[in-house]
Amino acid sequence: MCTSGEIDGTVDESMSAKLSMTTPMQQRPSSSGKSQRPGLAVLAAIAALALAGCGSKNAYVPPPPLKVVVAQPVQEPVTLYAYLTGNTQPFKSVNLVARVQGYLESIDYKDGAAVTNGTQLFGIERDVYQAQLDQAKAQLARDEAVLAQAQANLTRYQTLLKQNSIARQQVEDQTFVVQQNKATVELDKANVETANINLGYTRVLAPFDGAVTNHLVDVGALVGVSGPTTLATIVETDPLYVYFTASEPQVLAFRRRNAEAGHPVSSTDLTHVSSIPVEIGLHGEEGYPHKGHLDYVSPQIDAATGTLTLRALFQNKDHVLLPGLFVRVRTPIGYQEKALLTRNDAIGTSQEGSYVLVAGPDNVVERRVVKPGQQVGELRVIESGLDPSDWVVTEGVQRAIPGAKIAPQRSELASAAADSSDLE
């Protein structure tokens, strides 16, 4: 603030005293006999500058609008997916058990090896069961001979009856003897078959092609004493099952959208179910590289968990998939011909819900509450709250404050179809 003394160009006494303190050289007399005072000239220049500065007025100059990047939503067809979790299970899994009692004599495979159908895996002592088979066969031969003799006697009695040389009662009694002998022969045949089966149980064979786990019983152990003894397990991993569950809302949405598309899904009709693709991804894998199809839908929802069990079938020629793995599951549940998509990182959240910032009239930032849908790569489907003509702030979101003016720089979003790794 300028004082009146400064405006008139006067100098107060203290200032004069300071200016009068000059060096001897400054106070040397000139040729005219008067001493020169350069300090007074400097003071005059400062006063002139002060007068010039006091004549201007301070005014607020607003900062320039902040620069942000905006882009209109992408509009293109999108397949809607259900993202679930599941576990892999073998196509077949059977415990190999000792069904007869005896000592284990041999292990005829290498632990973990792949075997073919009919390969012998374990051997149990056969002597006792071979003897039982031989005994049953001998009994059968004896009873067949008895039957043959009884049949011959019956034929002779019938001839004598025609000649009235024998009583009819004797013929009838012999007929009953023949029938009893026939029954005995049939029983002997069944005993032979049983002994033959028990003898076959001493050789534990692979019921199908697969891999066998490590043996659980060593050679020389007594097996099958109090019941079947588990020796090992054989599994078939090509193809492979994936079991997963869907919540009740997901199931209803899935059925509704397929019915709208003219493909109603029934758990008892697998004609259409088998045409529904299912994709899975393992831990550490990007996207869903393994392709399969739906194989089974449970006919009822589990009331305890509120979920429906589904099963998919996957080919596993290279045996990359192992039983028991945790997998990410993706299956299509619908299709949108014209879906709106914007950058996923442009969507914020508040107490009102999800929102995006758009450049409104006169480039003033507006907040739009939206309903986000499925994520596709770096983009996300916007189900409601956004128009194709809106310019959404995609970069510099932190600088865009609702109600503030911005300097938008327009850009274009890349198509979601260019990103093959769809994420939830």
Secondary structure, DSSP 8 states (H G I E B T S, - for coil): ---HHHHHT---HHHHHHHH---TTTT-B-TTS-B--HHHHHHHHHHHHHHHHHT----------EEEEEE--EEEEEEEEEEEEEEEEEEEEEEEEE-S-EEEEEE-S-TT-EE-TT-EEEEE--HHHHHHHHHHHHHHHHHHHHHHHHHHHHHHHHHHHHTT-S-HHHHHHHHHHHHHHHHHHHHHHHHHHHHHHHHHTTEEE-SSSEEE---SS-TT-EESSSS-EEEEEEEEEEEEEEEEEEEHHHHHHHHHHHHHTT---BTTBHHHHTTSEEEEE-TT--S--EEEEEEEE-SS-BTTTTEEEEEEEE--TT--S-TT-EEEEEEEEEEEEEEEEEEGGG-EEETTEEEEEEE-GGGBEEEEE-EEEEEETTEEEEEES--TT--EEEE-GGG--TT-BEEEEEE----GGG------
